[in-house]
Amino acid sequence: MGGTMNNLAATLAPSATALRKIAGIPIAVLTAYDYPGARLLEEAGIDWVLVGDSLGMVVLGYPDTTSVTLSDMVHHTAAVARGLSHTPLIADLPIGTYNTAEAAVKSARELLKAGAHAVKLEGGISHCTQIAALSAAGIPIMGHIGMLPQSVREEGGYKIKGKTPEQGDALVADALAVEAAGAFSMVVELVHADTARRIQTAVRIPTIGIGAGQHCDGQVLVTHDLVGAFPWFRPKFVLPVASVGESIRTAVQQWAAALKEGKVTKSE
Ligand code: KIV
């Protein structure tokens, strides 16, 4: 187990992920928040699993990610880790847990103890001290640039970034700084496709896009959005491939109706 974990962390070294980028095979990343979710993703052959702080919306019922705590993340990371045997597991550092380099390392260690192989934090140049400290501590670190959901309240919504050449320059500078600080990859969220392409070309480590067009080295989605398991809201850029929420509603209606008609026998 320990050996497997160390091997998995080693696959997330920047030198290893840079080779994956050169290989040119897109990296598929999805979120999981619990044991069955993780197990199903691994059985389907996903490349990396992310315990995102999107947990706050799609599992805990908050309006955004800003109420998620480190203890929420530890609890759910541990459940996801129990569902994985050979897939790298990345866990989000939630808001307020990485304001300083020391806090970032301390919080990250809690997530590693729960079973994560790597952590992710939001921010570009502004957070390179934290990224460098994590990298120096031997903790694989994924960056996250573009739209930063933990700042959604200050931003006043989920808005596309990098629409002008100047905004694009700033995002490329963020990406280069995140790479130089030691990240093994970075999420590029809600970034104009032309800027996402510039970022992808500028850095050696893989960029993992979400709502950032096709010119990234991989894509990440909230699994609930992909499979229609959170039917009350779906980002515009996601094309669901299943209707899990609808299937559950139908199954429950059919079971309850059968019960009321005296036709349910198996669960007695
Ligand atoms: O919280 C999350 O799930 C994320 C991804 C969508 C990138 O950060």
Residues whose N, C-alpha, C, O or C-beta is under 5 A from the ligand:
A	BS01	KIV	T31 G52 D53 S54 V187 V220 V222
